[in-house]
Amino acid sequence: MAIFRARDVRQLSDVELSEQMEKLKIELIQHYGKVSAGGSTENPGRIRELRRTIARMKTEQNTRRRSVS
């Protein structure tokens, strides 16, 4: 799954945004599962990237909600 920057997130539609966020959340849960089982991920920095990307997406969703109201 690709990491989205802020300009990429702004270009997504509402449906695409929620779908991509769900995919990233699933990937993050899988990484956390590996770590909690005592293993390590191939790319430890990926967890941080995923968390930040999800935060970007949530920020964009909140911005869109505020602008509609």
N, C-alpha and C positions, 0 to 999 in steps of 0.2 A: 504494500500500500504506500502510495506516495505521500510525502509530507506537503501540506498546503501552506503557502505563505498568505499573508493578509489579503494581498491583491487577488490571489487565486480564490480565496474563500468568498470574497465579495462578488465574484463572477458566477458563483453557483446559485441555482434556483433554491427555493425553500425546500423542495422535496429532495433534491440532490444533496443539499447541506445535511439534512437529517439522516439520509442514507449513509453518506460518507462518515458521519460522526458515529453512527452505530457500528460500522465496520472497524473504525479505529478503536472504539471502546472494547470490542471483542478481541482485537489484537493485543491491546494493553492488558486485558485480563489474562490472556494466554501467557504473556511475558511474566506477569506477576505470579502466575501458577508455576512456571518453571523456576523462578527464583525462590518461591516459598517451599518448593520440593527439595531445595538444596542444590539445585543446578545453577548454571549460569546461562545467560542468553549469549547469542553469537555477537551481538552488538549492544553492550550495556547502555550506550548513549541513546539507543532507540526509545527506551522508556521515557526519558526526558522529552524527546522530540514528540512522542505521541501525546504526552500530557499537555505540552504547549500547544500543539495543533488542536486538540479538543477544546482547550481554553479559547483559542482564537475563534473556533466555530461557535462556541457558546456566546462569546462576546458579540459576534455578528448577528446571531439569532436575537439576542436581547436588543441590539440596536435597531433591528428591523421591527421588532414588536413596539418599541417606543416611538418610532417614526410613524407607525400606522395609527396609533392611538390619538 
